[in-house]
Amino acid sequence: MRWGAIALEAVLGGGFLIVKAVDGDLDWISLLAPGVVFPLSVAVLLLTPSAARWFDR
């Protein structure tokens, strides 16, 4: 379940970037948009050892 959540967050963040790139609006400021930062931060937090222990319960 944890790896599924990590994959979902990667798809959400990557999908936002793909849409921005296709529209031609991709720049450095759009990399700091909540649509990229939030899924990336959630994926990083899910990769921590404490999250692994929580999911192994």
N, C-alpha and C positions, 0 to 999 in steps of 0.2 A: 504494500500500500504506500509506503514511503517513497519508493522509486517511481511509482505512478504519479504521486503528487509532484515530485521533482520534474518528471517529464512534462506534466501539464504546465507547470510554471515556465519551463523552457519554451514550450510551444506558444504560450501566451506572450512572453517577451519577444520571441523571435517573430511571431506573427505581426506584432506591432511594428517591428523594424522592417519587415518585408512590405507591409502596406505603405509605410513612409517612403521606402526606396522606390516602389512602383509609382507612387504619386509624384516623385521627384522632390519631396520635402525633407529628405534625409540630410541633416546637418548635425553639428556637435551639440547643439542645444537640445535637439530631439532625443539624443541619447540620455539626457537627464530627465526626460519626461516620466511621470509616474507609471506610464504603461510599460516602461523598461525597467526602471529602478525597483519598483515594488516586486514584480515577479522574480527578478534577479536576487533581491535580498531574501525573499522567502525560500528560494532554492538553496541559497548559501546556508541559511539557518537550518534547513532540513538535512544538510550534509554534515552537521556537527555531531559529535559523539553523544551529546545529551539527547538529541532528537532520535538517534538510533536506539538508545536505551528506552526512550518513551514508547517507540513503536514496537519494541521487542517484548513489551509486557503482555 
